[in-house]
Amino acid sequence: MLTSDTSPGWSRGSLHQDPLDSNRWYLPNGFGPFVSNDAGATVNYMTRGIGEVVTWKPSWHPNDPLRVYMPVADLVGFIATDGSETGLAPRNPRRSLPVSNGNVGMTYATEALVGPVTGAASPKVYFIGGSFFGPNAGRASIVTTADDGVNWSLVHVAGVTGTGLPAGSEIISGCVAPDNANEILVAVHDTSNANSGIYRSTNGGVAFTKATGVPAGGNWGDEFSHFVFMEADASAPTRRFAWLNGVGFLISNDRGTSWASAGHSSGGPTNNKLYDWNSWGYFTRDHATGRLWFGGMKDHLGLAYSTNNGTNWTYLDTPFSNTGFSEVRAIDAHDGQVLVCAKRFGDAYFKTYYSDDNGAVWHECTKAGHRLPNATYVALNPHRRGHFWVATNGRSYARFTPGAMGEWQQQYFGSLALNDPGVSDPTADPDGDGQTNAFEFTAGLVPTDSQSRFLQAIQTVPLQSAQMRLQISPRLADRSYSVEFSATLGNWQPLTGFTTSDAGNVRTITDLNATETARFYRVRITKP
């Protein structure tokens, strides 16, 4: 019998032995091909990643940018320990939990909850969700790890392991207490519609108690439709926030034990509140600034924020004004950045929009051919500004990495220009000064100002026939400049035998060995 280490789950079709190596076996599988190099003692995925599965919002280690926690369908979840820059996600509960009928007690995770941590230590991480197939089908489930996925524990299967959660249920969202890694809240959809609600555990997800005060009704969603969102407040460890579609904004000031509705009013924006009916949408909290964000779904218009924990709300767009956002499908915020998968009025389809200034100015990040229509969540990378992930319905994760050039383009060009290659493309020259965007980015110039140019001037040195002076500007402290020379405009060589002097942003290079009849110079600029 094969070990449980990434043991194939289901859809096993056949077993193939390498005719040139009797220890190498190949196993086709519904989740991708497997290989064993030790005659079946251990089995590993051959795919470079997690495959084309449904994915949900990833989470990051608060202090280590290389550790990413990824909840997914069918395969529970993965932990990347290299920032996922390689596309690999090596750590999965299948590595250390017994596999039965293709799963480890649960099959999907809707969220990865990361506990409080000091420094770069491994936090306690929970994958929360349920099972779609296998012996625990239809039961809310929780697995946890305290060493970033080396070892796992199955701490709860509703009605089987642990106590308190309805037997026929699934976990839609949750949060960890900012001061206690063993205290978690989960939002549970009871498939019998009798005991849906918010449940609290103080012993790491083993036993739960149902919270009070949550209004009746509401849509708790399911594995593929997340209609509940929960957040903790590290600045006030007793405070928790929740959004329940059909009910709206909820707040708890006693660690999630009891809840009350807040932030809504029939007067809507005139009272600095959300409209009473504006209770369908997506919710998130900027953990760096404390600002809360809400984006309305179809017919629940507007993008709103609160700077006082939901007591008052301000709409960026006035509902029914036909300006701004008409529908939001996903939202995230971090340190003044706001990211939405949404439609603005006039959009024919959902696009990904990014703001670096709390929603004052927006840029579209998606381009033609990369609209990501299957997006289910967007997630800002808290360690790399302007970088984000998109979770999709059946197409794994997409990572947006603008790089320095991309960040520079977003700084100088608006949404229309960013979508026009003739204006914002690296080879374009929108200000007509003869220097492309790529060059102006490297040289530290303004691409929309024709007076912002990199200049070179050559002067002879009086009475010094073998000396020439080359002046360049602007010279910036964060760039490196080197000069090359040639007598034929070919076979360029680094300039040697020279002196330099700086005055303001002008650098003067004096060539002490200009002995040829003709000598040409060029400047190489490097941006770290």
Protein Blocks (a to p, Z undefined) as FASTA:
>chain_A
ZZfehpafbhpfbdcddfkbmkbccdddfkbpcddfegolaccdfbecebjadddddddd
fklmkbccdddehjlpacdfelomnopafbcfklmpcceehiahiabdfbdcddddehjb
dcddddddddfedjkgoiacddddfegomaccdfbdghigochiafbdcdfbdcddfkbf
kbccdddddfklmmgccdddfegolaccddehiagejjebjfklccbdcdddfklmkbcc
dddehibpaddfegolaccdehiafklmmnopacfklmgccddddfknopacddddehia
cjdddfegolaccdfbdghklpajfbdfbdcdeehiacdddddehiabdcddddfegola
ccdfbdghilopmbfbdcddfkbghiacdddehiapadddebjmlmmmmmmpcfklmmmm
klmgmkbcfkonopafklmmmnopafkbmklccdddddddehilkbccdddddddfkbcc
dddddfkopaiacdehiadddehjaccdddfklmbfbdcdddddddZZ
